[in-house]
Amino acid sequence: MGAAESVPETSIHEFTVKDCNGKEVSLETYKGKVLLVVNVASKWYLEINEFIFFEWSLGLGDAETVGVLDAASGFTETNYTQLTELYQKYRDKGQRFACCYFEILAFPCNQFLRQEPGTDQQIKDFACTRFKAEYPVFQKETDQLLKLGLQVRVNGPDAAPIYKFLKASKPGLFGSRIKWNFTKFLVDKNGKVIDRYATSTAPMSIEVSLSLYTRDMNYLFIVGFCLDLQKDIQKALEG
């Protein structure tokens, strides 16, 4: 139970997914970039019937349940906010040299207490309006799953193929199963999964690991700084 599944793919670049507009996207597009793949969710609160079921299923009292849900709301706010911060920092570095070495791929998931109930457009609007997300947000549903009344999942036999690959590559503690929203996978520029982070890991704390895999960008940043410095010195001498 929760064991890593065997998958034929050896790189994330072998997969094709759909964006939030239903357009097919080959992940081969991201060759040469470091990727952070995240299963996201917009809704952190529960309706009263959901609250009662959640409380009953975990055997918790009212106060304990509220504490758990407060923590969950913090995960949504922290992760979405810091994903934007992380993306902007590395995007800005890349734009300086007309390139981008880093991308975040957000996959909406409604599997955990139905916390992503909206349509693809609503999900995109939430991420882009409230949290200023500029990274790609992919489709929650596929035509085939919609016909069956199902949605894309990250766990179970009907898990999305890309998530079967991610979990097989980095099973994590206590089995390969995704434990909650905002589980994060760091993928290198060759499409290999190099690390996995829990929901509670703040995106900005991944920065140290991320910098190890974007050294080319750091070198370019240093070169750019030196060129700018050279120009400033030249101007000073001419003045």
C-alpha positions as a printed Julia matrix, in Angstrom:
239×3 Matrix{Float64}:
   0.0    0.0     0.0
   1.46   3.32   -1.06
   4.37   1.53   -2.77
   6.04   3.21   -5.73
   4.57   2.16   -9.07
   6.66   0.97  -11.99
   6.33   3.3   -14.97
   7.88   3.04  -18.46
   8.76   6.74  -18.76
  12.22   7.87  -17.72
  11.77  11.64  -18.05
   8.99  14.13  -17.38
   9.57  15.41  -20.91
   7.87  12.28  -22.29
   4.44  13.39  -21.05
   1.75  15.46  -22.73
  -0.81  17.26  -20.56
  -3.56  19.83  -21.15
  -3.45  23.45  -20.05
  -6.42  25.13  -18.38
  -7.82  26.02  -21.82
  -7.8   22.38  -22.93
  -4.8   22.76  -25.25
  -2.32  19.88  -25.33
   1.14  20.76  -24.03
   4.15  18.52  -24.55
   6.4   18.76  -21.51
   9.3   18.39  -23.93
   8.79  22.16  -24.2
  10.5   22.47  -20.82
  13.72  20.66  -21.74
  16.69  22.53  -20.32
  14.67  24.08  -17.48
  14.48  23.25  -13.79
  10.85  22.53  -12.89
   8.88  22.64   -9.66
   5.72  20.53  -10.07
   2.96  21.22   -7.53
  -0.56  19.88   -6.94
  -2.5   23.01   -5.98
  -5.87  23.74   -4.35
  -7.82  26.97   -3.95
 -10.38  26.2    -1.26
  -9.23  25.8     2.34
 -12.54  26.01    4.22
 -15.25  23.33    4.6
 -19.03  23.54    4.48
 -20.75  22.4     7.69
 -21.53  18.9     6.34
 -17.93  18.51    5.18
 -16.68  19.74    8.57
 -18.79  17.14   10.4
 -17.59  14.33    8.12
 -13.95  15.41    8.47
 -14.3   15.58   12.24
 -15.95  12.15   12.39
 -13.49  10.45   10.02
 -10.49  11.54   12.09
 -12.17  11.08   15.46
 -11.44  14.68   16.46
 -13.3   17.16   18.63
 -14.46  20.56   17.38
 -11.4   22.43   18.67
  -8.97  19.88   17.21
 -10.74  19.96   13.85
 -10.63  23.76   13.73
  -6.89  23.58   14.48
  -6.29  21.19   11.6
  -8.29  23.37    9.2
  -6.51  26.52   10.34
  -3.22  24.82    9.47
  -4.62  23.85    6.07
  -5.64  27.44    5.32
  -2.11  28.53    6.19
  -0.71  26.02    3.7
  -2.78  27.51    0.87
  -1.78  31.09    1.65
   1.9   30.34    2.28
   2.39  28.06   -0.7
   0.61  30.21   -3.27
   2.28  33.41   -2.02
   5.78  31.94   -1.96
   5.39  30.12   -5.27
   4.82  33.54   -6.83
   7.84  35.0    -5.01
  10.07  32.11   -6.07
   8.89  32.26   -9.66
   9.38  36.01   -9.96
  12.89  35.86   -8.53
  14.14  33.25  -10.98
  12.11  34.61  -13.88
  13.63  38.05  -13.39
  17.12  36.54  -13.41
  16.34  34.73  -16.65
  14.77  37.74  -18.38
  17.94  39.71  -17.79
  19.66  37.41  -20.28
  16.67  36.68  -22.56
  16.32  33.15  -21.16
  14.54  31.35  -18.37
  15.95  28.36  -16.55
  13.07  27.81  -14.12
   9.37  27.06  -14.4
   6.59  26.12  -12.0
   3.95  23.67  -13.25
   0.71  23.83  -11.22
  -1.71  20.9   -11.37
  -5.08  21.54   -9.68
  -6.33  18.57   -7.66
  -9.72  18.03   -6.0
  -8.8   14.73   -4.35
  -8.18  16.06   -0.85
 -11.49  16.96    0.84
 -12.71  18.48   -2.44
 -10.59  21.57   -1.94
 -10.36  22.37   -5.66
 -14.04  22.3    -6.71
 -14.02  25.11   -9.28
 -13.81  25.05  -13.05
 -10.45  25.38  -14.79
 -11.15  29.05  -15.48
 -12.12  29.73  -11.85
  -8.94  28.03  -10.65
  -6.79  30.06  -13.02
  -8.55  33.3   -12.03
  -8.01  32.54   -8.33
  -4.29  31.88   -8.76
  -3.66  34.79  -11.13
  -5.83  37.41   -9.43
  -5.32  36.71   -5.75
  -1.73  35.47   -5.85
  -0.45  37.06   -9.1
   0.59  33.68  -10.49
   2.27  33.91  -13.9
   3.35  30.27  -14.16
   1.26  27.74  -16.13
  -1.8   26.2   -14.47
  -2.91  22.96  -16.09
  -6.28  21.33  -16.59
  -7.98  19.68  -13.63
 -10.17  17.5   -15.81
  -9.72  15.53  -19.01
 -12.5   14.73  -21.48
 -12.13  11.01  -20.83
 -12.39  11.37  -17.05
 -15.28  13.82  -17.34
 -17.28  11.21  -19.26
 -16.76   8.87  -16.31
 -17.66  11.57  -13.81
 -14.11  11.59  -12.47
 -11.38  14.19  -12.13
  -7.61  14.05  -12.42
  -6.12  12.49   -9.32
  -2.64  12.24   -7.86
  -3.28   8.97   -5.96
  -4.91   5.66   -6.74
  -5.21   3.53   -9.88
  -6.69   6.44  -11.87
  -3.9    8.85  -10.91
  -2.66  11.05  -13.75
   0.27   9.36  -15.57
   2.6   12.25  -14.76
   1.92  11.74  -11.05
   2.55   8.01  -11.29
   5.93   8.93  -12.77
   6.73  11.56  -10.11
   5.84   9.23   -7.24
   7.76   6.31   -8.71
  10.81   8.56   -9.07
  10.61   9.97   -5.51
   8.38   7.88   -3.22
   8.85  10.03   -0.11
   8.43   9.03    3.52
   5.85   6.37    4.45
   5.2    5.33    0.85
   4.77   7.08   -2.47
   1.25   8.38   -1.86
   0.74  12.18   -2.06
  -0.28  13.18    1.45
  -1.99  16.54    0.79
  -2.21  19.58   -1.47
   1.0   21.44   -2.37
   3.34  18.46   -2.45
   6.27  19.65   -4.55
   8.64  17.79   -6.91
  11.88  19.38   -8.1
  12.86  18.21  -11.59
  16.23  18.88  -13.23
  16.78  20.22  -16.75
  16.97  16.65  -18.11
  13.52  15.8   -16.78
  14.69  13.69  -13.83
  13.05  14.07  -10.41
  15.72  15.1    -7.93
  13.73  15.95   -4.81
  10.32  15.89   -3.2
   8.94  18.31   -0.6
   5.96  18.0     1.72
   3.03  20.4     1.95
   4.58  22.02    5.01
   7.79  22.91    3.13
   7.57  26.58    2.22
   8.52  27.16   -1.45
  11.12  29.82   -0.62
  12.96  27.31    1.56
  13.55  25.26   -1.6
  15.64  28.11   -2.95
  18.94  26.67   -1.65
  18.35  23.36   -3.42
  17.08  25.13   -6.5
  20.2   27.27   -6.82
  22.32  24.11   -7.08
  20.54  23.22  -10.3
  20.55  26.68  -11.87
  24.26  27.39  -11.7
  24.38  28.42  -15.37
  22.0   31.24  -14.53
  24.13  32.3   -11.57
  27.22  32.43  -13.79
  25.33  34.56  -16.31
  24.2   36.84  -13.5
  27.83  37.34  -12.43
  28.9   38.0   -16.03
  26.1   40.54  -16.39
  27.13  42.26  -13.17
  30.74  42.49  -14.38
  29.66  43.93  -17.74
  27.48  46.53  -16.01
  30.35  47.41  -13.69
  32.68  47.78  -16.66
  30.23  50.2   -18.31
  29.94  52.25  -15.11
  33.73  52.5   -14.83
  33.99  53.51  -18.49
  31.38  56.27  -17.97
  33.21  57.51  -14.89
  36.5   57.69  -16.79
  34.87  59.52  -19.69
  33.25  61.99  -17.27
